[in-house]
Amino acid sequence: MIPVSRIDDAFFQLRTRLAGGIVQKFVNYRLRLVVLGDISPWTDKSEALQDYVRESNRGRALWFVTDLAELESAAARL
């Protein structure tokens, strides 16, 4: 789990491919990644990022959650 405050803005700009590269490393090592916190400053500006977050949250490798309660709820669906 990584708090949003520890992540560089470039991660949320999909054209940099930084998010994809980092997430792929986690997938390669069969680890899950959770981004914890409010990412609305970035999703409000990018429809592509909104789609990425929605699709990621449907899977198991990467989740974007706003708080621990949302994480618990997502984990309970597994």
Buried (B, 14 or more C-beta within 10 A) or exposed (E): EEEBEEBEEEBBBBEEEBBEEBBEEEBEEEEBBBBBBEBEEBBEEBEEBBEBBEEBEEEEEBBBBBEEEBBEEBEEEE
